[in-house]
Amino acid sequence: MHRLFFVQCRKYCYTHTIASNSQISHFARLGQIQNARKVFDEMPNKTVTSWNSIITGYFQNHQPHEGQRLFYQMSERNIVSWNGLVSGYVKNGMVKEARKVFDKMPQRNVISWTAMVRGYVEEGLVEEAETLFWQMPEKNVVSWTVMLGGLIQEGRIDEARRLYDMMPLKDVVARTNMICGYCQEGRLDEARDLFDDMPRKNVVSWTAMVSGYAQNGKLDVARKLFEVMPEKNEISWTAIVISYVQYGRFEEAWKLFEVMPVRTTPACNAIILGIGQNGEVAKARMVFDLFKEKDDATWSAMIKVYERKCYELEALDLFHRMQVEGFRPNFPSLISILSVCASLASLDYGRETHARLIRTDCDDDVYVSSVLITMYIKCGDFVKAKLIFDRFSTKDVVMWNSIITGYAQHGLGDEALEVFREMCSLGITPDEVTFVGVLSACSYTRKVKEGQDIFESMNSKYQMEPGTAHYACMVDMLGRAGWLDEAMDLINKMTVEADAIIWGSLMGACRMHMNLDLAEVAAKKLLQLEPQNSGPYVLLSNIYATKGKWADVASLRKLMQSREVVKSPGCSWLEADKKVHMFTGGQSTSHPEHDSIIKMLEKLGPMLREAGYIPDGSFALHDVEEEEKLHSLNYHSEKLAVAYGLLKLPEGMPIRVMKNLRVCGDCHSAIKLIAKVTGREIILRDANRFHHFKDGVCSCKDYW
């Protein structure tokens, strides 16, 4: 009886221990290491297996030091314990510690050696892995496959093939790895030979070959192979859909996506980004809204689509919703939002995004800093942009370009030239973008001689052939200075075909200097290049009207109507109360505080007239009565935005207004005086440049 009780008790304890060990492993796999430890601590009889389970659990949960501490507390260890310690270090990227343990193991088996070889391979130390691999007293198929993967990882495909041929046993994993290696190197015929010779193929092998063709641009071959696959899984479908997106075959990608049995997150993300950037923004948003398994990349993809397709307000709204729903903004979404902030001049959002980048230590990256500089410049905060620029001792050409372009846009020609000279003196070779920035700076600040010298140096000193953007800068610079014949002569001598930007620069100069003959030449070219662009029609119409050629004005208007050309409406915006407020010209009542804005403009009227403001009717429509012209001028979008800024932004805070078109002369004169009579600083960014209004003066010195 006593003996029976003892046997039953021992059986119960043994069964209980097994159950506890299973619980420890289960909790560890779920990431609940505290619960696993509680089960371990409460075990009356801890076996070596129990210790191994909890130690492995700590390594699985990235707590290697606690796992190590428990290992050295064990009273009894077996080879599984030692292998667990080596594997644990390897899984946590601690290959040096793993090697120290490996070297002092009392005995090793093939698992020990393979774990150590794998550790070196995963850390990119393939030569060390090779040395150890050839020292192995015995190798199994896993050992060979791990070493094969290391050689493929380093692009040593021919050596990998020699090793593959030496393998005594080639399983489906080794064969598939070799196929992937050949595909990565573009050696598709060799990959296909291996694939065709496989005695047994699984879905991974098929997917590898399909992906290999797709990644190398052979989508039609990939599709044919995909169609005959005996079995397809989520990875197969995802690979083919993503490949079609990557090669811009969006219609076919969409058809495949529609028939996917299970739509995976990577496939959805690729489709959103692909079709969205291809212009189908509404369809991309539909996929985004219907998909339930969103990850950070899903949100980032939709935000990027909005950013690239100029849906800036939608991008900001989605970015806010992303955070409300508990998703932490990732690096791509933050970069997209910085670009949006630059477009909208949303300084508050820009500062918040900058703070997030600081918290994640991303602001030390040169690329990120260039994006931040551009954002602050476009928001009109040049001081902050310069601080970011100055704190970097090592700057790349992109960062130099950002600050030079920034100085140019703010009309600081001397500073732009000074930075350009400093950049060259430090041995940094300017690129095409650098010259666009510095030539623009010369154009905006009447530095014709300096601009001509720099333009000549492109070829003579830097062996760089000027492109259309550089010629456009030169035509703009000569035209602004009144050298219209020289500008026309340069166009005739150009080594590249003049585009719409070059003729547009000449057209703008003709409007400034009222040169009707050249304006008609430029307009004719522009109407050939961009028949639906309203700009040339409007500029030429204004010149005709100023010259009193009303019949020509009427003829031009009829031509616009017959070609269904629509004038782009003026639109301005500013940020107030962490919201971007949009304004369009005219007496539109779309803004909820329209009445208050009109009252502010009416209040400003007498103050401006007393300060000497005289409305300039040449910037209004020419086919309306004079009184109506002056009334129209009062409701230009930039005036509405400035009035709202006066209502909403506290004293001492600059009013930052953005406009989609070039600011008209009347608004420029009026805003100078508004800044004077209200004592406010007003920063206006139009389609060309920045205007800093303060005390009745503009930074452009009325030269824009």
PATI-846009 format. One record per residue (C-alpha): x, y, z; residue in three letters. Coordinates in steps of 0.1 Angstrom, whole numbers, plus 5000, padded with zeros to 4 digits. Last residue first. Layout:
// residues N
XYZALA...
END
This chain:
// residues 704
509559114424TRP511459434430TYR509459654454ASP512359654478LYS511859274481CYS512059304519SER508959514519CYS508659854537VAL505660014555GLY506959954590ASP507359574583LYS506459354553PHE508559044546HIS507758924511HIS508758574502PHE509258434467ARG507658314434ASN504258164440ALA503558394469ASP504858384505ARG503658674525LEU505158764559ILE503359044578ILE504959214608GLU502459424626ARG502459794637GLY498859824625THR499360134603VAL502760024589LYS501959654583ALA498659764566ILE500760014545LEU502959744531LYS499959514527ILE498259784505ALA501159824481SER501659454476HIS497959404473CYS497859664444ASP500959514427GLY499459164426CYS500958874446VAL502158594423ARG499758294426LEU499158014452ASN499258254481LYS500658204517MET500158424546VAL502158444578ARG501058714603ILE503958764627PRO503158734664MET503759054685GLY500059114690GLU497958794691PRO496658634659LEU492958614653LYS491558934640LEU494759074624LEU495258734608GLY491758744594TYR492559074578ALA495758934563VAL493858644548ALA491158864533LEU493859084518LYS495658784503GLU492458664487SER491658974468HIS488459134482TYR489459504482ASN490659474446LEU487059384435SER485659704450HIS488259904431LEU487359744398LYS483559784405GLU484060154409GLU486060164376GLU483359984357GLU484159624345VAL485859484314ASP489459544326HIS489359304356LEU491559434384ALA495359484386PHE495359794365SER492859944390GLY495660044414ASP494060154446PRO495660474462ILE497060424497TYR498660734512GLY498560664549ALA495260844552GLU493860614526ARG495160314545LEU493560424578MET490260494560PRO490160144546GLY491459944576LEU488059944594LYS486259834562GLU488859544559LEU488159454595MET484359464589LYS484859234559ILE486758984581ILE484058994608SER481358914582ASP483358624567HIS483758444601GLU482458114588PRO484558134557HIS482558034525SER481058384522THR482658454488SER482958824482GLN485758794457GLY489158614460GLY489558284477THR490458224514PHE491657914532MET492157884570HIS494657624582VAL493957514618LYS496157514649LYS494257824663ASP495358024632ALA497257914602GLU497158114569LEU495758074535TRP495458244501SER493758144468CYS493658334435GLY491458154410PRO493257994381SER491758144349LYS489757884329VAL490557814293VAL487657664274GLU489457704241ARG486557904227SER486258104259GLN489958184260MET489958294224LEU486958514231LYS488858684259ARG491858734236LEU489658904210SER488059124237ALA491559234249VAL492659294214ASP489659514207ALA490459704240TRP493959804229LYS494260084255GLY497960014262LYS497159914298THR494359694284ALA496759524259TYR499259464287ILE496659324310ASN495259094282SER498858964276LEU499258874312LEU495858714315VAL496258504283TYR499758404293PRO498658284327GLY495458084316SER497357764309ASN495157554286GLN497257604254PRO500557514272GLU503357484246LEU501657654217GLN500057924239LEU503357984255LEU505158044222LYS502558294211LYS502658464245ALA506458504242ALA506258664208VAL503258884219GLU505158994250ALA508159084228LEU506059334209ASP504059464239LEU506959564261ASN505159694292MET508259684315HIS506659454342MET504359274317ARG507359214294CYS509359074324ALA506458834331GLY506458724295MET510158664295LEU509858444326SER506858264311GLY508958194279TRP511558024301ILE509057834322ILE507157724291ALA510257554276ASP513157674255ALA514857394237GLU518457344249VAL521757494236THR520357844240MET521358114216LYS517858234207ASN516858244243ILE519958444252LEU519058704225ASP515558734239MET517058804274ALA519559054259GLU516559234241ASP514659244274LEU517359394295TRP514859564318GLY516459434350ALA513559204355ARG514159064320GLY517859004325LEU517158814358MET514158614345ASP516058514313VAL518958414335MET516758204359CYS514958044329ALA518357954314TYR519357784347HIS516057584348ALA516357484311THR519757324317GLY523257464319PRO526057224309GLU528357164338MET532157154333GLN532557314368TYR534857604359LYS534057704323SER530657544320ASN528957654352MET531357954355SER529458144328GLU526258134349PHE528158254379ILE529658544360ASP526258634346GLN524558624380GLY527258844396GLU526759104368LYS522959094371VAL522759124408LYS519259284407ARG518159124440THR515558864428TYR517658754398SER520858714418CYS519058494444ALA517558294415SER521058244401LEU522158114435VAL519257864439GLY519357734403VAL523057704406PHE522857494437THR520157274422VAL522457184392GLU525257074416ASP527857264436PRO531057084444THR531957094481ILE535657194485GLY535257414515LEU535857724494SER532957624472CYS530457614501MET531757944515GLU531358104481ARG527757984479PHE527058094515VAL528258444506GLU526258454474LEU523058354493ALA523758614520GLU524158894494ASP520958784476GLY518758784507LEU515358814488GLY513658554511HIS513358304483GLN517058344475ALA518158304512TYR516057984513GLY517557854480THR521057894495ILE519957734528ILE518457424511SER521257394486ASN523857374514TRP521757104530MET521456904498VAL525256944491VAL526056764523ASP526956924556LYS529456814582THR529657064611SER525857074616PHE524657324641ARG524657614616ASP522057464593PHE519557404622ILE520057754635LEU519657894599LYS516257724595ALA515157864629LYS516058224619VAL514458174585PHE510958124600ASP508958204568GLY507057874568CYS508857794535LYS512157844553ILE511157644583TYR510057344561MET513157364539THR515457364569ILE513457064584LEU513856874551VAL517556934550SER517756834587SER516056504579VAL518556434551TYR521556514574VAL520256294602ASP520656444637ASP516856524638ASP516156154640CYS516856124677ASP513355984683THR512456274707ARG514056524683ILE511856384654LEU508756434676ARG509756794683ALA510256864646HIS506756734640THR505356974667GLU507257264652ARG505957184617GLY502357154630TYR502657504645ASP504457644614LEU501757544589SER503257714559ALA500757504539LEU503357364515SER506057344541ALA503657184566CYS502756924540VAL506456844534SER506956814572LEU503856584572ILE505456354546SER508656334567ILE506656254598LEU504755984579SER507955824566PRO509555814601PHE506655654619ASN503755824637PRO502555624667ARG499155464660PHE496655494689GLY493555584670GLU493855954680VAL497455944666GLN496255834631MET493356074633ARG495756374635HIS497856244606PHE494556184586LEU493556554592ASP496956684582LEU496956474550ALA493456584542GLU494556954545LEU497556894523GLU495756714494TYR498556824470CYS498956484453LYS502256404468ARG501056484504GLU497756304501TYR499555994487VAL502156024515LYS499356034541ILE497755724526MET501055534526ALA501955644562SER498655524575TRP499155184559THR502855174570ALA501955214606ASP499654914605ASP496054874593LYS494254544596GLU490754674590LYS490954764553PHE487754934541LEU488955294548ASP492355254532PHE490955074501VAL488455354497MET491255614503ARG493255464474ALA490155474452LYS489655844460ALA493355924453VAL493455764418GLU496155994406GLY499055744400ASN500355834434GLN497155694449GLY497155384427ILE500655284439GLY500555404475LEU497255254483ILE498054934463ILE501454884481ALA499854934515ASN497054694507CYS499554424495ALA501754474526PRO498654434549THR497354114533THR494254084512ARG493053724515VAL491453554485PRO493053814462MET490553874433VAL490454254437GLU494254274442PHE494854104409LEU492654344391LYS494354644409TRP497854524400ALA496754494364GLU495554854364GLU498554974383PHE501354854360ARG503855094374GLY506654854379TYR506454864416GLN502754814416VAL502954504394TYR505654364418SER503554434449ILE500554234434VAL502853944425ILE504553924459ALA501253964479THR499553684460TRP502453444466SER502753554503ILE499053494509GLU499353134496ASN499152974462LYS499052614454GLU499452424421PRO501152734406MET500152754369VAL498853114371GLU501953234390PHE504253094363LEU502353284336LYS502353604358ARG506153584364ALA506753544327VAL504653854321ASP506254044349LEU509854004337LYS511154314354GLY513854154375ASN511754164407GLN508853984389ALA511053704376TYR512553644410GLY509153684427SER507653394406VAL510753184413MET510653244451ALA506853194451THR507152854435TRP509852754460SER507752874489VAL504652694477VAL506552364478ASN508552194451LYS509751834452ARG512351674428PRO513752024420MET515352024385ASP512952284371ASP513752524400PHE517452474396LEU517252544359ASP515052844366ARG517652994389ALA520352944364GLU518153114337ASP517253394361LEU520753524369ARG519553864380GLY521853854410GLU518953854434GLN517353574413CYS520453364416TYR520353394454GLY516653324456CYS517153004436ILE519952894460MET517752964490ASN514952754474THR517352454469ARG518552484505ALA515052494519VAL513752214497VAL516451974510ASP519851914495LYS521751624511LEU525451564507PRO526051934501MET529151984479MET527152134450ASP525652394473TYR529052494485LEU530152554449ARG526952744442ARG527452964473ALA531053034460GLU529453144427ASP526853354445ILE529053554468ARG526453824471GLY527053864508GLU523653724517GLN524153434493ILE527353344512LEU525553354545GLY522553164532GLY524852874521LEU526352874556MET522852834572VAL521852564546THR524952364553TRP524452374591SER520752284586VAL521551984564VAL523751844591ASN527451894597LYS529951694618GLU533351784633PRO532752154625MET536052334617GLN534852424581TRP531852604596PHE533952794621LEU536152954594THR533053014572GLU531153194601ALA534153414608GLU534253504571GLU530453574571VAL530453824599LEU527153984587GLY525653974622GLU523153704611GLU525953504596VAL528053514627TYR525153394649GLY524153124624ARG527652974627VAL527352984665MET523952814664ALA525252554639THR528152464661TRP525952414692SER523352214673ILE526051984658VAL527051894693ASN529352054719ARG530951944752GLN532252124783PRO531352454767MET534052714772LYS534452824736ASP530752834730PHE530153064760VAL532753314748LYS531353284713ARG527853374725ALA529153674744GLU530753794712LYS527553724692VAL525353934713MET522654004687GLY519753904710ASN518953584691LYS522653494691VAL522853534729TYR519853304734GLY521253054710SER524553034730VAL522553014763LEU520152754750GLY523052544736ASN524552544771TRP521252434787SER520652174760VAL524152034767ILE523151964803ASN523352184834ARG522952104871GLU523052344901SER521652634879MET522452984893GLN524753054864TYR521953004839PHE519653224860LEU522053524857ARG522353464819GLN518653474814GLY518353784835GLU521053944813HIS519453834781PRO516154014787GLN514954024751HIS511653834756ASN512953524739GLN516153534760PHE514053554792TYR511953254780GLY514953044771THR516153084807ILE512652994820ILE512452674798SER516052564805ASN515452594843TRP512352384840SER514152124818THR516952104845VAL514152004869THR512552234894LYS510452044921ASN508252264943PRO507352494913MET506152834926GLU509153024913ASP508752874878PHE505052954876VAL505753314887LYS508553344862ARG506253254834ALA503753504846ASN506453774846GLN507553664811ILE504253734795GLN505553784760GLY503053524746LEU505953284738ARG507153324774ALA503653244788PHE503552924768HIS507052814776SER506452854813ILE503052684811GLN504652384793SER507252354821ASN504452374847SER502552084829ALA505651874828ILE506251934865THR502751844874HIS502951514855THR506251424873TYR504751524907CYS501651314900TYR503651004889LYS505851034920ARG502751054942CYS501250744924GLN504550544928VAL504750644965PHE501150554972PHE501550214956LEU504750154977ARG502850245009HIS500050005000MET
END
